[in-house]
């Protein structure tokens, strides 16, 4: 299942620590926690890109 997850940001030591922590505190099986975590982080990252894009468009239209 992990092979079809395509991260859109580099995997940092902090991210790996987060996954390790989630594995320790979660009852979720190992093969589910990483895809779930990646899904959430990808959504957050994509939301940030869209907000940045909208701010750039707003700034450009005011110029």
PDBQT receptor file of N, H, CA, C and O in Angstrom, charges set to zero:
ATOM      1  N   UNK A   1       0.835  -1.199   0.000  1.00  0.00    +0.000 N 
ATOM      2  CA  UNK A   1       0.000   0.000   0.000  1.00  0.00    +0.000 C 
ATOM      3  C   UNK A   1       0.874   1.255   0.000  1.00  0.00    +0.000 C 
ATOM      4  O   UNK A   1       0.497   2.250  -0.620  1.00  0.00    +0.000 OA
ATOM      5  N   UNK A   2       2.006   1.243   0.661  1.00  0.00    +0.000 N 
ATOM      6  H   UNK A   2       2.312   0.435   1.165  1.00  0.00    +0.000 HD
ATOM      7  CA  UNK A   2       2.855   2.420   0.755  1.00  0.00    +0.000 C 
ATOM      8  C   UNK A   2       3.452   2.821  -0.588  1.00  0.00    +0.000 C 
ATOM      9  O   UNK A   2       3.786   3.989  -0.781  1.00  0.00    +0.000 OA
ATOM     10  N   UNK A   3       3.591   1.892  -1.511  1.00  0.00    +0.000 N 
ATOM     11  H   UNK A   3       3.319   0.942  -1.354  1.00  0.00    +0.000 HD
ATOM     12  CA  UNK A   3       4.257   2.175  -2.775  1.00  0.00    +0.000 C 
ATOM     13  C   UNK A   3       3.484   3.152  -3.650  1.00  0.00    +0.000 C 
ATOM     14  O   UNK A   3       4.081   3.812  -4.501  1.00  0.00    +0.000 OA
ATOM     15  N   UNK A   4       2.164   3.263  -3.464  1.00  0.00    +0.000 N 
ATOM     16  H   UNK A   4       1.679   2.727  -2.773  1.00  0.00    +0.000 HD
ATOM     17  CA  UNK A   4       1.400   4.159  -4.320  1.00  0.00    +0.000 C 
ATOM     18  C   UNK A   4       1.211   5.544  -3.705  1.00  0.00    +0.000 C 
ATOM     19  O   UNK A   4       0.508   6.375  -4.280  1.00  0.00    +0.000 OA
ATOM     20  N   UNK A   5       1.820   5.809  -2.557  1.00  0.00    +0.000 N 
ATOM     21  H   UNK A   5       2.391   5.134  -2.091  1.00  0.00    +0.000 HD
ATOM     22  CA  UNK A   5       1.755   7.132  -1.939  1.00  0.00    +0.000 C 
ATOM     23  C   UNK A   5       2.888   7.975  -2.496  1.00  0.00    +0.000 C 
ATOM     24  O   UNK A   5       4.055   7.602  -2.379  1.00  0.00    +0.000 OA
ATOM     25  N   UNK A   6       2.559   9.098  -3.096  1.00  0.00    +0.000 N 
ATOM     26  H   UNK A   6       1.611   9.401  -3.191  1.00  0.00    +0.000 HD
ATOM     27  CA  UNK A   6       3.563   9.976  -3.684  1.00  0.00    +0.000 C 
ATOM     28  C   UNK A   6       3.643  11.262  -2.864  1.00  0.00    +0.000 C 
ATOM     29  O   UNK A   6       2.772  12.122  -2.993  1.00  0.00    +0.000 OA
ATOM     30  N   UNK A   7       4.664  11.414  -2.030  1.00  0.00    +0.000 N 
ATOM     31  H   UNK A   7       5.372  10.715  -1.925  1.00  0.00    +0.000 HD
ATOM     32  CA  UNK A   7       4.762  12.641  -1.249  1.00  0.00    +0.000 C 
ATOM     33  C   UNK A   7       5.052  13.833  -2.145  1.00  0.00    +0.000 C 
ATOM     34  O   UNK A   7       5.772  13.713  -3.136  1.00  0.00    +0.000 OA
ATOM     35  N   UNK A   8       4.489  14.987  -1.795  1.00  0.00    +0.000 N 
ATOM     36  H   UNK A   8       3.904  15.085  -0.990  1.00  0.00    +0.000 HD
ATOM     37  CA  UNK A   8       4.723  16.186  -2.580  1.00  0.00    +0.000 C 
ATOM     38  C   UNK A   8       5.678  17.128  -1.860  1.00  0.00    +0.000 C 
ATOM     39  O   UNK A   8       5.800  18.298  -2.223  1.00  0.00    +0.000 OA
ATOM     40  N   UNK A   9       6.350  16.616  -0.849  1.00  0.00    +0.000 N 
ATOM     41  H   UNK A   9       6.251  15.665  -0.554  1.00  0.00    +0.000 HD
ATOM     42  CA  UNK A   9       7.368  17.367  -0.134  1.00  0.00    +0.000 C 
ATOM     43  C   UNK A   9       8.405  16.371   0.346  1.00  0.00    +0.000 C 
ATOM     44  O   UNK A   9       8.103  15.184   0.475  1.00  0.00    +0.000 OA
ATOM     45  N   UNK A  10       9.626  16.829   0.615  1.00  0.00    +0.000 N 
ATOM     46  H   UNK A  10       9.871  17.793   0.510  1.00  0.00    +0.000 HD
ATOM     47  CA  UNK A  10      10.666  15.885   1.031  1.00  0.00    +0.000 C 
ATOM     48  C   UNK A  10      10.388  15.297   2.415  1.00  0.00    +0.000 C 
ATOM     49  O   UNK A  10       9.818  15.963   3.279  1.00  0.00    +0.000 OA
ATOM     50  N   UNK A  11      10.789  14.060   2.611  1.00  0.00    +0.000 N 
ATOM     51  H   UNK A  11      11.251  13.519   1.909  1.00  0.00    +0.000 HD
ATOM     52  CA  UNK A  11      10.628  13.428   3.913  1.00  0.00    +0.000 C 
ATOM     53  C   UNK A  11      11.777  13.868   4.812  1.00  0.00    +0.000 C 
ATOM     54  O   UNK A  11      12.939  13.556   4.549  1.00  0.00    +0.000 OA
ATOM     55  N   UNK A  12      11.447  14.583   5.856  1.00  0.00    +0.000 N 
ATOM     56  H   UNK A  12      10.504  14.836   6.069  1.00  0.00    +0.000 HD
ATOM     57  CA  UNK A  12      12.466  15.095   6.765  1.00  0.00    +0.000 C 
ATOM     58  C   UNK A  12      12.559  14.205   7.997  1.00  0.00    +0.000 C 
ATOM     59  O   UNK A  12      11.707  13.346   8.223  1.00  0.00    +0.000 OA
ATOM     60  N   UNK A  13      13.595  14.421   8.782  1.00  0.00    +0.000 N 
ATOM     61  H   UNK A  13      14.287  15.119   8.598  1.00  0.00    +0.000 HD
ATOM     62  CA  UNK A  13      13.743  13.692  10.048  1.00  0.00    +0.000 C 
ATOM     63  C   UNK A  13      12.540  13.965  10.950  1.00  0.00    +0.000 C 
ATOM     64  O   UNK A  13      12.061  13.072  11.650  1.00  0.00    +0.000 OA
ATOM     65  N   UNK A  14      12.054  15.220  10.923  1.00  0.00    +0.000 N 
ATOM     66  H   UNK A  14      12.443  15.945  10.355  1.00  0.00    +0.000 HD
ATOM     67  CA  UNK A  14      10.903  15.570  11.760  1.00  0.00    +0.000 C 
ATOM     68  C   UNK A  14       9.668  14.777  11.349  1.00  0.00    +0.000 C 
ATOM     69  O   UNK A  14       8.898  14.326  12.197  1.00  0.00    +0.000 OA
ATOM     70  N   UNK A  15       9.486  14.612  10.038  1.00  0.00    +0.000 N 
ATOM     71  H   UNK A  15      10.111  14.979   9.349  1.00  0.00    +0.000 HD
ATOM     72  CA  UNK A  15       8.335  13.839   9.568  1.00  0.00    +0.000 C 
ATOM     73  C   UNK A  15       8.443  12.382  10.009  1.00  0.00    +0.000 C 
ATOM     74  O   UNK A  15       7.458  11.780  10.438  1.00  0.00    +0.000 OA
ATOM     75  N   UNK A  16       9.646  11.821   9.901  1.00  0.00    +0.000 N 
ATOM     76  H   UNK A  16      10.446  12.310   9.553  1.00  0.00    +0.000 HD
ATOM     77  CA  UNK A  16       9.837  10.429  10.303  1.00  0.00    +0.000 C 
ATOM     78  C   UNK A  16       9.613  10.268  11.803  1.00  0.00    +0.000 C 
ATOM     79  O   UNK A  16       9.090   9.244  12.245  1.00  0.00    +0.000 OA
ATOM     80  N   UNK A  17      10.007  11.277  12.594  1.00  0.00    +0.000 N 
ATOM     81  H   UNK A  17      10.431  12.109  12.235  1.00  0.00    +0.000 HD
ATOM     82  CA  UNK A  17       9.738  11.237  14.039  1.00  0.00    +0.000 C 
ATOM     83  C   UNK A  17       8.239  11.284  14.296  1.00  0.00    +0.000 C 
ATOM     84  O   UNK A  17       7.736  10.599  15.187  1.00  0.00    +0.000 OA
ATOM     85  N   UNK A  18       7.521  12.093  13.512  1.00  0.00    +0.000 N 
ATOM     86  H   UNK A  18       7.929  12.649  12.788  1.00  0.00    +0.000 HD
ATOM     87  CA  UNK A  18       6.070  12.177  13.658  1.00  0.00    +0.000 C 
ATOM     88  C   UNK A  18       5.419  10.827  13.385  1.00  0.00    +0.000 C 
ATOM     89  O   UNK A  18       4.554  10.385  14.142  1.00  0.00    +0.000 OA
ATOM     90  N   UNK A  19       5.832  10.176  12.308  1.00  0.00    +0.000 N 
ATOM     91  H   UNK A  19       6.535  10.535  11.693  1.00  0.00    +0.000 HD
ATOM     92  CA  UNK A  19       5.279   8.861  11.968  1.00  0.00    +0.000 C 
ATOM     93  C   UNK A  19       5.572   7.861  13.080  1.00  0.00    +0.000 C 
ATOM     94  O   UNK A  19       4.705   7.075  13.461  1.00  0.00    +0.000 OA
ATOM     95  N   UNK A  20       6.798   7.895  13.597  1.00  0.00    +0.000 N 
ATOM     96  H   UNK A  20       7.503   8.533  13.287  1.00  0.00    +0.000 HD
ATOM     97  CA  UNK A  20       7.176   6.988  14.679  1.00  0.00    +0.000 C 
ATOM     98  C   UNK A  20       6.309   7.231  15.910  1.00  0.00    +0.000 C 
ATOM     99  O   UNK A  20       5.849   6.284  16.547  1.00  0.00    +0.000 OA
ATOM    100  N   UNK A  21       6.086   8.502  16.241  1.00  0.00    +0.000 N 
ATOM    101  H   UNK A  21       6.460   9.271  15.723  1.00  0.00    +0.000 HD
ATOM    102  CA  UNK A  21       5.249   8.847  17.384  1.00  0.00    +0.000 C 
ATOM    103  C   UNK A  21       3.817   8.374  17.172  1.00  0.00    +0.000 C 
ATOM    104  O   UNK A  21       3.200   7.808  18.074  1.00  0.00    +0.000 OA
ATOM    105  N   UNK A  22       3.290   8.613  15.964  1.00  0.00    +0.000 N 
ATOM    106  H   UNK A  22       3.791   9.074  15.231  1.00  0.00    +0.000 HD
ATOM    107  CA  UNK A  22       1.924   8.176  15.675  1.00  0.00    +0.000 C 
ATOM    108  C   UNK A  22       1.795   6.662  15.777  1.00  0.00    +0.000 C 
ATOM    109  O   UNK A  22       0.775   6.152  16.242  1.00  0.00    +0.000 OA
ATOM    110  N   UNK A  23       2.825   5.945  15.345  1.00  0.00    +0.000 N 
ATOM    111  H   UNK A  23       3.653   6.359  14.967  1.00  0.00    +0.000 HD
ATOM    112  CA  UNK A  23       2.790   4.489  15.446  1.00  0.00    +0.000 C 
ATOM    113  C   UNK A  23       2.765   4.040  16.902  1.00  0.00    +0.000 C 
ATOM    114  O   UNK A  23       2.127   3.041  17.233  1.00  0.00    +0.000 OA
ATOM    115  N   UNK A  24       3.449   4.767  17.766  1.00  0.00    +0.000 N 
ATOM    116  H   UNK A  24       3.967   5.579  17.497  1.00  0.00    +0.000 HD
ATOM    117  CA  UNK A  24       3.509   4.395  19.180  1.00  0.00    +0.000 C 
ATOM    118  C   UNK A  24       2.172   4.620  19.879  1.00  0.00    +0.000 C 
ATOM    119  O   UNK A  24       1.770   3.827  20.730  1.00  0.00    +0.000 OA
ATOM    120  N   UNK A  25       1.480   5.708  19.517  1.00  0.00    +0.000 N 
ATOM    121  H   UNK A  25       1.806   6.353  18.826  1.00  0.00    +0.000 HD
ATOM    122  CA  UNK A  25       0.265   6.059  20.259  1.00  0.00    +0.000 C 
ATOM    123  C   UNK A  25      -1.014   5.582  19.577  1.00  0.00    +0.000 C 
ATOM    124  O   UNK A  25      -2.103   5.732  20.131  1.00  0.00    +0.000 OA
ATOM    125  N   UNK A  26      -0.894   5.019  18.404  1.00  0.00    +0.000 N 
ATOM    126  H   UNK A  26      -0.009   4.897  17.955  1.00  0.00    +0.000 HD
ATOM    127  CA  UNK A  26      -2.073   4.644  17.632  1.00  0.00    +0.000 C 
ATOM    128  C   UNK A  26      -2.308   3.142  17.679  1.00  0.00    +0.000 C 
ATOM    129  O   UNK A  26      -1.368   2.348  17.712  1.00  0.00    +0.000 OA
ATOM    130  N   UNK A  27      -3.577   2.775  17.682  1.00  0.00    +0.000 N 
ATOM    131  H   UNK A  27      -4.340   3.420  17.655  1.00  0.00    +0.000 HD
ATOM    132  CA  UNK A  27      -3.950   1.363  17.573  1.00  0.00    +0.000 C 
ATOM    133  C   UNK A  27      -4.046   0.940  16.111  1.00  0.00    +0.000 C 
ATOM    134  O   UNK A  27      -4.266  -0.234  15.815  1.00  0.00    +0.000 OA
ATOM    135  N   UNK A  28      -3.882   1.886  15.206  1.00  0.00    +0.000 N 
ATOM    136  H   UNK A  28      -3.703   2.840  15.447  1.00  0.00    +0.000 HD
ATOM    137  CA  UNK A  28      -3.995   1.612  13.779  1.00  0.00    +0.000 C 
ATOM    138  C   UNK A  28      -2.816   0.762  13.324  1.00  0.00    +0.000 C 
ATOM    139  O   UNK A  28      -1.694   0.942  13.797  1.00  0.00    +0.000 OA
ATOM    140  N   UNK A  29      -3.069  -0.150  12.417  1.00  0.00    +0.000 N 
ATOM    141  H   UNK A  29      -3.980  -0.296  12.033  1.00  0.00    +0.000 HD
ATOM    142  CA  UNK A  29      -2.008  -1.009  11.885  1.00  0.00    +0.000 C 
ATOM    143  C   UNK A  29      -0.974  -0.169  11.151  1.00  0.00    +0.000 C 
ATOM    144  O   UNK A  29      -1.300   0.866  10.569  1.00  0.00    +0.000 OA
ATOM    145  N   UNK A  30       0.276  -0.623  11.182  1.00  0.00    +0.000 N 
ATOM    146  H   UNK A  30       0.541  -1.463  11.654  1.00  0.00    +0.000 HD
ATOM    147  CA  UNK A  30       1.376   0.108  10.551  1.00  0.00    +0.000 C 
ATOM    148  C   UNK A  30       1.117   0.419   9.081  1.00  0.00    +0.000 C 
ATOM    149  O   UNK A  30       1.489   1.487   8.593  1.00  0.00    +0.000 OA
ATOM    150  N   UNK A  31       0.486  -0.505   8.381  1.00  0.00    +0.000 N 
ATOM    151  H   UNK A  31       0.184  -1.373   8.777  1.00  0.00    +0.000 HD
ATOM    152  CA  UNK A  31       0.297  -0.295   6.947  1.00  0.00    +0.000 C 
ATOM    153  C   UNK A  31      -0.822   0.695   6.652  1.00  0.00    +0.000 C 
ATOM    154  O   UNK A  31      -1.080   1.005   5.489  1.00  0.00    +0.000 OA
ATOM    155  N   UNK A  32      -1.494   1.201   7.697  1.00  0.00    +0.000 N 
ATOM    156  H   UNK A  32      -1.284   0.949   8.642  1.00  0.00    +0.000 HD
ATOM    157  CA  UNK A  32      -2.540   2.202   7.501  1.00  0.00    +0.000 C 
ATOM    158  C   UNK A  32      -2.118   3.584   7.973  1.00  0.00    +0.000 C 
ATOM    159  O   UNK A  32      -2.567   4.584   7.412  1.00  0.00    +0.000 OA
ATOM    160  N   UNK A  33      -1.264   3.665   8.992  1.00  0.00    +0.000 N 
ATOM    161  H   UNK A  33      -0.900   2.852   9.447  1.00  0.00    +0.000 HD
ATOM    162  CA  UNK A  33      -0.955   4.953   9.604  1.00  0.00    +0.000 C 
ATOM    163  C   UNK A  33      -0.178   5.864   8.660  1.00  0.00    +0.000 C 
ATOM    164  O   UNK A  33      -0.435   7.068   8.629  1.00  0.00    +0.000 OA
ATOM    165  N   UNK A  34       0.762   5.326   7.893  1.00  0.00    +0.000 N 
ATOM    166  H   UNK A  34       0.971   4.349   7.918  1.00  0.00    +0.000 HD
ATOM    167  CA  UNK A  34       1.545   6.189   7.002  1.00  0.00    +0.000 C 
ATOM    168  C   UNK A  34       0.676   6.740   5.869  1.00  0.00    +0.000 C 
ATOM    169  O   UNK A  34       0.723   7.944   5.619  1.00  0.00    +0.000 OA
ATOM    170  N   UNK A  35      -0.114   5.918   5.174  1.00  0.00    +0.000 N 
ATOM    171  H   UNK A  35      -0.153   4.939   5.377  1.00  0.00    +0.000 HD
ATOM    172  CA  UNK A  35      -1.000   6.501   4.149  1.00  0.00    +0.000 C 
ATOM    173  C   UNK A  35      -1.964   7.544   4.725  1.00  0.00    +0.000 C 
ATOM    174  O   UNK A  35      -2.209   8.572   4.093  1.00  0.00    +0.000 OA
ATOM    175  N   UNK A  36      -2.513   7.289   5.919  1.00  0.00    +0.000 N 
ATOM    176  H   UNK A  36      -2.315   6.454   6.433  1.00  0.00    +0.000 HD
ATOM    177  CA  UNK A  36      -3.431   8.259   6.530  1.00  0.00    +0.000 C 
ATOM    178  C   UNK A  36      -2.704   9.556   6.835  1.00  0.00    +0.000 C 
ATOM    179  O   UNK A  36      -3.236  10.638   6.587  1.00  0.00    +0.000 OA
ATOM    180  N   UNK A  37      -1.490   9.458   7.373  1.00  0.00    +0.000 N 
ATOM    181  H   UNK A  37      -1.058   8.579   7.574  1.00  0.00    +0.000 HD
ATOM    182  CA  UNK A  37      -0.705  10.644   7.701  1.00  0.00    +0.000 C 
ATOM    183  C   UNK A  37      -0.353  11.416   6.437  1.00  0.00    +0.000 C 
ATOM    184  O   UNK A  37      -0.463  12.641   6.408  1.00  0.00    +0.000 OA
ATOM    185  N   UNK A  38       0.071  10.709   5.395  1.00  0.00    +0.000 N 
ATOM    186  H   UNK A  38       0.161   9.713   5.419  1.00  0.00    +0.000 HD
ATOM    187  CA  UNK A  38       0.432  11.366   4.139  1.00  0.00    +0.000 C 
ATOM    188  C   UNK A  38      -0.780  12.055   3.528  1.00  0.00    +0.000 C 
ATOM    189  O   UNK A  38      -0.655  13.151   2.980  1.00  0.00    +0.000 OA
ATOM    190  N   UNK A  39      -1.938  11.435   3.613  1.00  0.00    +0.000 N 
ATOM    191  H   UNK A  39      -2.039  10.546   4.058  1.00  0.00    +0.000 HD
ATOM    192  CA  UNK A  39      -3.154  12.034   3.064  1.00  0.00    +0.000 C 
ATOM    193  C   UNK A  39      -3.455  13.354   3.754  1.00  0.00    +0.000 C 
ATOM    194  O   UNK A  39      -3.756  14.351   3.097  1.00  0.00    +0.000 OA
ATOM    195  N   UNK A  40      -3.372  13.361   5.091  1.00  0.00    +0.000 N 
ATOM    196  H   UNK A  40      -3.127  12.551   5.624  1.00  0.00    +0.000 HD
ATOM    197  CA  UNK A  40      -3.643  14.583   5.838  1.00  0.00    +0.000 C 
ATOM    198  C   UNK A  40      -2.620  15.659   5.502  1.00  0.00    +0.000 C 
ATOM    199  O   UNK A  40      -2.992  16.805   5.252  1.00  0.00    +0.000 OA
ATOM    200  N   UNK A  41      -1.334  15.307   5.493  1.00  0.00    +0.000 N 
ATOM    201  H   UNK A  41      -1.032  14.375   5.697  1.00  0.00    +0.000 HD
ATOM    202  CA  UNK A  41      -0.291  16.295   5.223  1.00  0.00    +0.000 C 
ATOM    203  C   UNK A  41      -0.370  16.818   3.791  1.00  0.00    +0.000 C 
ATOM    204  O   UNK A  41      -0.143  18.005   3.558  1.00  0.00    +0.000 OA
ATOM    205  N   UNK A  42      -0.685  15.960   2.840  1.00  0.00    +0.000 N 
ATOM    206  H   UNK A  42      -0.870  14.995   3.030  1.00  0.00    +0.000 HD
ATOM    207  CA  UNK A  42      -0.837  16.413   1.451  1.00  0.00    +0.000 C 
ATOM    208  C   UNK A  42      -1.991  17.411   1.333  1.00  0.00    +0.000 C 
ATOM    209  O   UNK A  42      -1.886  18.392   0.597  1.00  0.00    +0.000 OA
ATOM    210  N   UNK A  43      -3.097  17.167   2.056  1.00  0.00    +0.000 N 
ATOM    211  H   UNK A  43      -3.183  16.370   2.654  1.00  0.00    +0.000 HD
ATOM    212  CA  UNK A  43      -4.228  18.095   2.017  1.00  0.00    +0.000 C 
ATOM    213  C   UNK A  43      -3.840  19.442   2.617  1.00  0.00    +0.000 C 
ATOM    214  O   UNK A  43      -4.198  20.489   2.079  1.00  0.00    +0.000 OA
ATOM    215  N   UNK A  44      -3.105  19.417   3.735  1.00  0.00    +0.000 N 
ATOM    216  H   UNK A  44      -2.815  18.566   4.173  1.00  0.00    +0.000 HD
ATOM    217  CA  UNK A  44      -2.677  20.656   4.374  1.00  0.00    +0.000 C 
ATOM    218  C   UNK A  44      -1.742  21.427   3.445  1.00  0.00    +0.000 C 
ATOM    219  O   UNK A  44      -1.877  22.641   3.287  1.00  0.00    +0.000 OA
ATOM    220  N   UNK A  45      -0.795  20.718   2.833  1.00  0.00    +0.000 N 
ATOM    221  H   UNK A  45      -0.685  19.732   2.961  1.00  0.00    +0.000 HD
ATOM    222  CA  UNK A  45       0.159  21.342   1.917  1.00  0.00    +0.000 C 
ATOM    223  C   UNK A  45      -0.562  21.939   0.709  1.00  0.00    +0.000 C 
ATOM    224  O   UNK A  45      -0.271  23.063   0.300  1.00  0.00    +0.000 OA
ATOM    225  N   UNK A  46      -1.493  21.191   0.146  1.00  0.00    +0.000 N 
ATOM    226  H   UNK A  46      -1.729  20.278   0.479  1.00  0.00    +0.000 HD
ATOM    227  CA  UNK A  46      -2.249  21.670  -1.008  1.00  0.00    +0.000 C 
ATOM    228  C   UNK A  46      -3.085  22.885  -0.637  1.00  0.00    +0.000 C 
ATOM    229  O   UNK A  46      -3.208  23.814  -1.435  1.00  0.00    +0.000 OA
ATOM    230  N   UNK A  47      -3.656  22.894   0.547  1.00  0.00    +0.000 N 
ATOM    231  H   UNK A  47      -3.557  22.139   1.196  1.00  0.00    +0.000 HD
ATOM    232  CA  UNK A  47      -4.446  24.037   0.995  1.00  0.00    +0.000 C 
ATOM    233  C   UNK A  47      -3.555  25.275   1.094  1.00  0.00    +0.000 C 
ATOM    234  O   UNK A  47      -3.972  26.372   0.725  1.00  0.00    +0.000 OA
ATOM    235  N   UNK A  48      -2.333  25.101   1.592  1.00  0.00    +0.000 N 
ATOM    236  H   UNK A  48      -1.994  24.209   1.892  1.00  0.00    +0.000 HD
ATOM    237  CA  UNK A  48      -1.389  26.213   1.680  1.00  0.00    +0.000 C 
ATOM    238  C   UNK A  48      -1.038  26.765   0.315  1.00  0.00    +0.000 C 
ATOM    239  O   UNK A  48      -0.944  27.979   0.138  1.00  0.00    +0.000 OA
ATOM    240  N   UNK A  49      -0.845  25.886  -0.646  1.00  0.00    +0.000 N 
ATOM    241  H   UNK A  49      -0.922  24.899  -0.502  1.00  0.00    +0.000 HD
ATOM    242  CA  UNK A  49      -0.551  26.326  -2.017  1.00  0.00    +0.000 C 
ATOM    243  C   UNK A  49      -1.725  27.127  -2.574  1.00  0.00    +0.000 C 
ATOM    244  O   UNK A  49      -1.523  28.179  -3.181  1.00  0.00    +0.000 OA
ATOM    245  N   UNK A  50      -2.935  26.646  -2.375  1.00  0.00    +0.000 N 
ATOM    246  H   UNK A  50      -3.099  25.792  -1.882  1.00  0.00    +0.000 HD
ATOM    247  CA  UNK A  50      -4.111  27.336  -2.910  1.00  0.00    +0.000 C 
ATOM    248  C   UNK A  50      -4.296  28.700  -2.251  1.00  0.00    +0.000 C 
ATOM    249  O   UNK A  50      -4.659  29.669  -2.919  1.00  0.00    +0.000 OA
ATOM    250  N   UNK A  51      -4.047  28.780  -0.936  1.00  0.00    +0.000 N 
ATOM    251  H   UNK A  51      -3.752  27.993  -0.393  1.00  0.00    +0.000 HD
ATOM    252  CA  UNK A  51      -4.176  30.066  -0.252  1.00  0.00    +0.000 C 
ATOM    253  C   UNK A  51      -3.117  31.042  -0.762  1.00  0.00    +0.000 C 
ATOM    254  O   UNK A  51      -3.411  32.220  -0.967  1.00  0.00    +0.000 OA
ATOM    255  N   UNK A  52      -1.896  30.566  -0.966  1.00  0.00    +0.000 N 
ATOM    256  H   UNK A  52      -1.657  29.609  -0.799  1.00  0.00    +0.000 HD
ATOM    257  CA  UNK A  52      -0.831  31.407  -1.502  1.00  0.00    +0.000 C 
ATOM    258  C   UNK A  52      -1.161  31.888  -2.905  1.00  0.00    +0.000 C 
ATOM    259  O   UNK A  52      -0.920  33.047  -3.243  1.00  0.00    +0.000 OA
ATOM    260  N   UNK A  53      -1.707  31.007  -3.713  1.00  0.00    +0.000 N 
ATOM    261  H   UNK A  53      -1.903  30.066  -3.438  1.00  0.00    +0.000 HD
ATOM    262  CA  UNK A  53      -2.107  31.347  -5.077  1.00  0.00    +0.000 C 
ATOM    263  C   UNK A  53      -3.184  32.434  -5.059  1.00  0.00    +0.000 C 
ATOM    264  O   UNK A  53      -3.122  33.397  -5.823  1.00  0.00    +0.000 OA
ATOM    265  N   UNK A  54      -4.155  32.266  -4.190  1.00  0.00    +0.000 N 
ATOM    266  H   UNK A  54      -4.205  31.483  -3.570  1.00  0.00    +0.000 HD
ATOM    267  CA  UNK A  54      -5.246  33.248  -4.117  1.00  0.00    +0.000 C 
ATOM    268  C   UNK A  54      -4.720  34.610  -3.675  1.00  0.00    +0.000 C 
ATOM    269  O   UNK A  54      -5.146  35.637  -4.203  1.00  0.00    +0.000 OA
ATOM    270  N   UNK A  55      -3.803  34.628  -2.715  1.00  0.00    +0.000 N 
ATOM    271  H   UNK A  55      -3.458  33.794  -2.286  1.00  0.00    +0.000 HD
ATOM    272  CA  UNK A  55      -3.212  35.895  -2.268  1.00  0.00    +0.000 C 
ATOM    273  C   UNK A  55      -2.439  36.557  -3.400  1.00  0.00    +0.000 C 
ATOM    274  O   UNK A  55      -2.484  37.777  -3.556  1.00  0.00    +0.000 OA
ATOM    275  N   UNK A  56      -1.728  35.755  -4.192  1.00  0.00    +0.000 N 
ATOM    276  H   UNK A  56      -1.690  34.764  -4.065  1.00  0.00    +0.000 HD
ATOM    277  CA  UNK A  56      -0.977  36.311  -5.323  1.00  0.00    +0.000 C 
ATOM    278  C   UNK A  56      -1.923  36.907  -6.358  1.00  0.00    +0.000 C 
ATOM    279  O   UNK A  56      -1.651  37.976  -6.904  1.00  0.00    +0.000 OA
ATOM    280  N   UNK A  57      -3.022  36.231  -6.629  1.00  0.00    +0.000 N 
ATOM    281  H   UNK A  57      -3.244  35.362  -6.186  1.00  0.00    +0.000 HD
ATOM    282  CA  UNK A  57      -4.017  36.742  -7.591  1.00  0.00    +0.000 C 
ATOM    283  C   UNK A  57      -4.630  38.033  -7.074  1.00  0.00    +0.000 C 
ATOM    284  O   UNK A  57      -4.787  38.994  -7.827  1.00  0.00    +0.000 OA
ATOM    285  N   UNK A  58      -4.978  38.061  -5.787  1.00  0.00    +0.000 N 
ATOM    286  H   UNK A  58      -4.851  37.281  -5.175  1.00  0.00    +0.000 HD
ATOM    287  CA  UNK A  58      -5.567  39.258  -5.196  1.00  0.00    +0.000 C 
ATOM    288  C   UNK A  58      -4.591  40.436  -5.281  1.00  0.00    +0.000 C 
ATOM    289  O   UNK A  58      -4.987  41.549  -5.626  1.00  0.00    +0.000 OA
ATOM    290  N   UNK A  59      -3.337  40.193  -4.970  1.00  0.00    +0.000 N 
ATOM    291  H   UNK A  59      -3.015  39.288  -4.689  1.00  0.00    +0.000 HD
ATOM    292  CA  UNK A  59      -2.324  41.242  -4.990  1.00  0.00    +0.000 C 
ATOM    293  C   UNK A  59      -2.115  41.757  -6.418  1.00  0.00    +0.000 C 
ATOM    294  O   UNK A  59      -1.953  42.956  -6.644  1.00  0.00    +0.000 OA
ATOM    295  N   UNK A  60      -2.124  40.830  -7.368  1.00  0.00    +0.000 N 
ATOM    296  H   UNK A  60      -2.255  39.855  -7.185  1.00  0.00    +0.000 HD
ATOM    297  CA  UNK A  60      -1.913  41.200  -8.774  1.00  0.00    +0.000 C 
ATOM    298  C   UNK A  60      -3.085  42.048  -9.294  1.00  0.00    +0.000 C 
ATOM    299  O   UNK A  60      -2.877  42.995 -10.053  1.00  0.00    +0.000 OA
ATOM    300  N   UNK A  61      -4.298  41.711  -8.890  1.00  0.00    +0.000 N 
ATOM    301  H   UNK A  61      -4.466  40.942  -8.274  1.00  0.00    +0.000 HD
ATOM    302  CA  UNK A  61      -5.467  42.433  -9.384  1.00  0.00    +0.000 C 
ATOM    303  C   UNK A  61      -5.568  43.834  -8.782  1.00  0.00    +0.000 C 
ATOM    304  O   UNK A  61      -6.195  44.714  -9.372  1.00  0.00    +0.000 OA
ATOM    305  N   UNK A  62      -4.962  44.049  -7.622  1.00  0.00    +0.000 N 
ATOM    306  H   UNK A  62      -4.453  43.334  -7.143  1.00  0.00    +0.000 HD
ATOM    307  CA  UNK A  62      -4.970  45.369  -6.988  1.00  0.00    +0.000 C 
ATOM    308  C   UNK A  62      -3.885  46.275  -7.564  1.00  0.00    +0.000 C 
ATOM    309  O   UNK A  62      -3.960  47.495  -7.418  1.00  0.00    +0.000 OA
ATOM    310  N   UNK A  63      -2.885  45.698  -8.212  1.00  0.00    +0.000 N 
ATOM    311  H   UNK A  63      -2.824  44.707  -8.331  1.00  0.00    +0.000 HD
ATOM    312  CA  UNK A  63      -1.756  46.482  -8.716  1.00  0.00    +0.000 C 
ATOM    313  C   UNK A  63      -2.129  47.301  -9.945  1.00  0.00    +0.000 C 
ATOM    314  O   UNK A  63      -1.288  48.015 -10.490  1.00  0.00    +0.000 OA
TER     315      UNK A  63
